[in-house]
Protein backbone atom coordinates (compact mmCIF):
# COMPACT_ATOMS: atom_id res chain seq x y z
CA UNK A 1 0.00 0.00 0.00
CA UNK A 2 2.94 2.31 0.67
CA UNK A 3 4.02 2.09 -2.96
CA UNK A 4 0.45 2.83 -4.08
CA UNK A 5 0.37 6.07 -2.10
CA UNK A 6 3.55 7.21 -3.85
CA UNK A 7 2.00 6.89 -7.32
CA UNK A 8 1.48 10.62 -7.64
CA UNK A 9 0.26 10.39 -11.24
CA UNK A 10 -2.59 8.14 -10.11
CA UNK A 11 -3.42 10.33 -7.11
CA UNK A 12 -3.38 13.52 -9.20
CA UNK A 13 -5.53 11.83 -11.86
CA UNK A 14 -8.12 10.79 -9.27
CA UNK A 15 -8.20 14.26 -7.73
CA UNK A 16 -8.69 15.79 -11.16
CA UNK A 17 -11.50 13.33 -11.93
CA UNK A 18 -13.30 14.23 -8.71
CA UNK A 19 -12.97 17.96 -9.25
CA UNK A 20 -14.12 17.73 -12.87
CA UNK A 21 -17.04 15.42 -12.13
CA UNK A 22 -18.12 17.56 -9.19
CA UNK A 23 -18.57 20.53 -11.52
CA UNK A 24 -20.05 18.31 -14.24
CA UNK A 25 -23.01 17.34 -12.08
CA UNK A 26 -23.72 20.80 -10.64
CA UNK A 27 -25.99 22.18 -13.37
CA UNK A 28 -28.25 20.11 -15.60
CA UNK A 29 -28.37 22.91 -18.20
CA UNK A 30 -24.63 22.66 -18.93
CA UNK A 31 -24.09 18.99 -18.01
CA UNK A 32 -23.21 17.82 -21.52
CA UNK A 33 -20.83 20.74 -22.12
CA UNK A 34 -18.87 20.22 -18.89
CA UNK A 35 -19.00 16.43 -19.23
CA UNK A 36 -17.47 16.65 -22.71
CA UNK A 37 -14.67 18.96 -21.61
CA UNK A 38 -13.96 16.85 -18.51
CA UNK A 39 -13.64 13.60 -20.46
CA UNK A 40 -11.42 15.21 -23.09
CA UNK A 41 -9.11 16.37 -20.32
CA UNK A 42 -9.07 12.94 -18.62
CA UNK A 43 -8.39 11.20 -21.95
CA UNK A 44 -5.39 13.47 -22.50
CA UNK A 45 -4.10 12.91 -18.96
CA UNK A 46 -4.45 9.14 -19.29
CA UNK A 47 -2.72 8.86 -22.65
CA UNK A 48 0.18 11.00 -21.43
CA UNK A 49 0.70 8.77 -18.39
CA UNK A 50 -0.22 5.22 -19.46
CA UNK A 51 -0.14 3.08 -22.59
CA UNK A 52 -3.44 1.91 -24.05
CA UNK A 53 -3.56 -1.86 -24.50
CA UNK A 54 -5.07 -3.71 -27.44
CA UNK A 55 -4.21 -7.40 -27.69
CA UNK A 56 -7.15 -8.55 -29.82
CA UNK A 57 -7.89 -8.52 -33.52
CA UNK A 58 -10.57 -6.20 -34.91
CA UNK A 59 -13.06 -9.06 -35.35
CA UNK A 60 -12.44 -10.38 -31.82
CA UNK A 61 -12.92 -7.11 -29.99
CA UNK A 62 -16.03 -6.26 -32.02
CA UNK A 63 -17.53 -9.68 -31.29
CA UNK A 64 -16.63 -9.82 -27.60
CA UNK A 65 -17.53 -6.17 -27.17
CA UNK A 66 -20.97 -6.54 -28.77
CA UNK A 67 -21.86 -9.72 -26.89
CA UNK A 68 -20.67 -8.36 -23.55
CA UNK A 69 -22.54 -5.07 -24.06
CA UNK A 70 -25.77 -6.93 -24.79
CA UNK A 71 -25.22 -9.20 -21.77
CA UNK A 72 -24.68 -6.27 -19.40
CA UNK A 73 -27.80 -4.55 -20.73
CA UNK A 74 -29.69 -7.80 -20.07
CA UNK A 75 -28.42 -7.86 -16.47
CA UNK A 76 -29.59 -4.27 -15.92
CA UNK A 77 -32.93 -5.00 -17.61
CA UNK A 78 -33.54 -7.93 -15.24
CA UNK A 79 -32.61 -5.74 -12.26
CA UNK A 80 -34.93 -2.95 -13.38
CA UNK A 81 -37.75 -5.42 -14.00
CA UNK A 82 -37.34 -6.79 -10.47
CA UNK A 83 -37.48 -3.25 -9.05
CA UNK A 84 -40.77 -2.69 -10.89
CA UNK A 85 -42.17 -6.10 -9.96
CA UNK A 86 -41.42 -5.55 -6.27
CA UNK A 87 -42.62 -1.94 -6.51
CA UNK A 88 -39.38 -0.66 -5.01
CA UNK A 89 -38.75 3.10 -4.79
CA UNK A 90 -35.65 2.76 -6.97
CA UNK A 91 -37.82 2.97 -10.09
CA UNK A 92 -38.55 6.64 -9.38
CA UNK A 93 -34.83 7.34 -9.03
CA UNK A 94 -34.10 5.65 -12.36
CA UNK A 95 -36.84 7.69 -14.02
CA UNK A 96 -35.35 10.92 -12.61
CA UNK A 97 -31.92 9.94 -13.92
CA UNK A 98 -33.29 9.45 -17.43
CA UNK A 99 -34.92 12.84 -17.31
CA UNK A 100 -31.85 14.62 -16.00
CA UNK A 101 -28.85 13.08 -17.76
CA UNK A 102 -29.99 11.14 -20.83
CA UNK A 103 -28.75 12.40 -24.21
CA UNK A 104 -31.55 14.22 -26.03
CA UNK A 105 -29.86 16.05 -28.92
CA UNK A 106 -27.88 14.70 -31.85
CA UNK A 107 -24.65 16.26 -30.62
CA UNK A 108 -25.15 14.55 -27.23
CA UNK A 109 -25.05 11.17 -28.99
CA UNK A 110 -22.00 12.19 -31.02
CA UNK A 111 -20.24 13.16 -27.79
CA UNK A 112 -21.36 9.91 -26.16
CA UNK A 113 -19.91 7.81 -28.99
CA UNK A 114 -16.71 9.72 -29.70
CA UNK A 115 -15.73 11.18 -26.33
CA UNK A 116 -17.73 10.11 -23.27
CA UNK A 117 -17.60 6.32 -23.62
CA UNK A 118 -13.97 6.11 -24.84
CA UNK A 119 -12.96 8.69 -22.20
CA UNK A 120 -14.48 6.82 -19.29
CA UNK A 121 -12.91 3.52 -20.35
CA UNK A 122 -9.49 4.97 -21.15
CA UNK A 123 -9.35 6.77 -17.80
CA UNK A 124 -11.02 4.33 -15.38
CA UNK A 125 -9.93 1.01 -16.85
CA UNK A 126 -6.92 1.94 -18.99
CA UNK A 127 -5.36 4.32 -16.49
CA UNK A 128 -6.75 3.92 -12.95
CA UNK A 129 -7.30 0.15 -12.94
CA UNK A 130 -4.09 -0.57 -14.83
CA UNK A 131 -2.02 1.46 -12.36
CA UNK A 132 -3.77 -0.09 -9.36
CA UNK A 133 -2.95 -3.58 -10.64
CA UNK A 134 0.74 -2.75 -10.32
CA UNK A 135 0.24 -2.77 -6.54
CA UNK A 136 -2.68 -5.13 -5.92
CA UNK A 137 -4.11 -8.49 -6.97
CA UNK A 138 -6.43 -8.56 -9.98
CA UNK A 139 -9.66 -8.94 -7.93
CA UNK A 140 -8.61 -6.18 -5.52
CA UNK A 141 -7.58 -3.86 -8.36
CA UNK A 142 -10.87 -4.35 -10.20
CA UNK A 143 -12.89 -3.86 -7.02
CA UNK A 144 -11.00 -0.75 -5.92
CA UNK A 145 -11.08 0.87 -9.36
CA UNK A 146 -14.83 0.20 -9.54
CA UNK A 147 -15.35 1.84 -6.14
CA UNK A 148 -13.40 4.86 -7.36
CA UNK A 149 -15.40 4.92 -10.62
CA UNK A 150 -18.64 4.82 -8.64
CA UNK A 151 -17.47 7.51 -6.21
CA UNK A 152 -17.43 10.32 -8.78
CA UNK A 153 -21.05 9.52 -9.67
CA UNK A 154 -22.12 10.35 -6.12
CA UNK A 155 -21.89 14.03 -7.10
CA UNK A 156 -25.08 13.46 -9.08
CA UNK A 157 -26.84 13.00 -5.68
CA UNK A 158 -28.44 9.83 -7.09
CA UNK A 159 -26.94 6.87 -5.24
CA UNK A 160 -28.52 4.46 -7.72
CA UNK A 161 -26.28 5.94 -10.43
CA UNK A 162 -23.20 5.30 -8.31
CA UNK A 163 -24.38 1.74 -7.64
CA UNK A 164 -24.95 1.15 -11.36
CA UNK A 165 -21.48 2.55 -12.10
CA UNK A 166 -19.98 0.17 -9.55
CA UNK A 167 -21.65 -2.89 -11.10
CA UNK A 168 -20.67 -1.80 -14.62
CA UNK A 169 -17.16 -0.99 -13.41
CA UNK A 170 -16.71 -4.52 -12.05
CA UNK A 171 -17.99 -5.94 -15.34
CA UNK A 172 -15.81 -3.83 -17.64
CA UNK A 173 -12.87 -4.08 -15.28
CA UNK A 174 -12.99 -7.87 -15.50
CA UNK A 175 -13.27 -7.70 -19.31
CA UNK A 176 -10.26 -5.40 -19.59
CA UNK A 177 -8.17 -7.50 -17.21
CA UNK A 178 -9.16 -10.68 -19.06
CA UNK A 179 -8.73 -9.63 -22.67
CA UNK A 180 -6.28 -6.69 -22.36
CA UNK A 181 -8.17 -4.80 -25.07
CA UNK A 182 -9.31 -1.20 -24.69
CA UNK A 183 -11.34 -1.28 -27.94
CA UNK A 184 -13.27 -4.28 -26.56
CA UNK A 185 -14.45 -2.47 -23.42
CA UNK A 186 -15.21 0.68 -25.42
CA UNK A 187 -17.44 -1.30 -27.81
CA UNK A 188 -19.10 -3.05 -24.86
CA UNK A 189 -19.72 0.24 -23.04
CA UNK A 190 -20.92 1.95 -26.22
CA UNK A 191 -23.44 -0.75 -27.14
CA UNK A 192 -24.68 -0.88 -23.55
CA UNK A 193 -25.26 2.89 -23.54
CA UNK A 194 -26.99 2.89 -26.92
CA UNK A 195 -29.32 0.11 -25.79
CA UNK A 196 -29.98 1.91 -22.51
CA UNK A 197 -30.54 5.40 -23.90
CA UNK A 198 -31.67 4.99 -27.50
CA UNK A 199 -32.72 1.52 -28.64
CA UNK A 200 -34.51 -0.03 -25.63
CA UNK A 201 -34.61 2.59 -22.85
CA UNK A 202 -36.24 1.60 -19.56
CA UNK A 203 -38.31 4.83 -19.52
C-alpha positions, 0 to 999 in steps of 0.5 A: 500500500505504501508504494500505491500512495507514492504513485502521484500520477494516479493520485493527481488523476483521481483528484482531477477526476473528482474535481471535474465530475463535481462541476459536471453534475452541478448544473443540468443545463450545462451537463453535456458541455462540462461532461465533454470537456472533462472527459477530453481532459481525462483522456489526455491525462491518461494517454500522457501517463499510461499506454493503451492496450489492445491485444485482440484482432478487430473481429475479436474485440467487435464480437466480444464487445458486442456480446458483452454489451448486450449481456450487461444490458440484459443484467440491468434489464432484469434488475430494473424489471425486479425493481418494478415487480417488487414496486421498489422506490428505486424505479422513481430514481431511475426515471429521474436519472433518465430525465436529468442526464440522458442524451436528447440532442444529436450532438449529445449522442456524437459526444457519447460515442466519440468522447464520453464512452472512450474517455471513461474507459481509457481513464477508469480502466486503462489508467486507474485500474491498470495502475492499481494492478501494479500494486494489488491483486487482480480482484482487488484492483478491479474492485477498488477501481470500480469503487473509485469509478462509482465515487465520482457519480455520487456528485449526481446526488443519485446513489442508484447511479453510483451503484450502477457505475460500480456494477458496470465498473466490475464488469468492464474491469474484468473484461479489460483485465481478461482480454487486455483490449481497450477497444473491446471495453469501449465497444461493450460500453458503447453498445450498452449505452446505446441500448440503454438510452436509444434503442430499448430505454427503460423509460 
